[in-house]
Amino acid sequence: MEFLDRAMLDAPFVAEKTRVIFADGKGHTAREVQSLTAYLKRGGNRTLVLSPLSAGRRFDGSDLLSAYYGENTGLNDGEAYAVFGISASGKNGAYSFRLDGFKTVAQENGRPLLSAKKLANGASLYLFHREATDADRALIAGILKKAQVTPFGRGDADLLVQEFSLPSGGKVFALFDRRPWNGFVFRSGAPSRENFMRYETGLSPATVTVSGGRGILYELISGEKHPFDGGELTLDTAGKSARLYFLLPETPQGEAELAAAEVRHAFLNRYVTEELVGFLNDNQE
């Protein structure tokens, strides 16, 4: 799965290629609701998951996100999702909801937890009635399975992994450790490639196994590089908050992409050394 900024909801590739969108059910402007509506109206194998089911206003009737993004508009009043068959009434944070055409998929303590609606055009809409947690992992897995979204790797549950294709036929794997950790801890010593972006989580390395191939494996943050030839590739965070791996074929185009990555690595290290020396020194152990 990919996590996209709200500003990208209108991007053509989202509507054309995205099978499942997980959206904060209380944080969208009227325009964003229109974008999500347009996404569902395309029909076919498209799924929208709103979590949690909420009218999205604070007790004083204002909305925090509206102020944060500088938008002079109210968000998600009782009729924000009326087009989806969702309406709400109430005040002071106590809302009652009416759902038209939905069925209860899962309950919690005798109350609906997950509701679902299949649209006539084939698209699907799901509602979590509260914020989804780790305990709801099986429900989320079921949603993804029905949408024919299958994991491309096997790894630790709290590791977010994204795979991108390159023109050369190579791949890029972005790894992000989502486990709680206490801020940024830099390696001791002067700024260099040894401490650039190597924010240590203090946690054991998280790993993922993905489909491999043949070529050069290059990690952008550390600059580590070595040949690889195998059907499966195991990647790890090395105890850091993020890692970015390139698997590039040994072809002219692959070599050009590798050279560009190496230039980027050198640029990032130079930036840290020249611009952030004081900041790093102030935050050493």
Helices and strands as residue ranges (DSSP letters): G 6-8, H 12-17, E 20-24, H 30-41, E 47-51, H 64-68, G 82-84, E 86-91, E 94-99, E 103-108, E 111-118, E 124-128, G 134-136, H 137-146, E 153-155, E 159-165, E 171-177, E 207-219, E 225-236, E 242-248, H 252-275, H 277-282
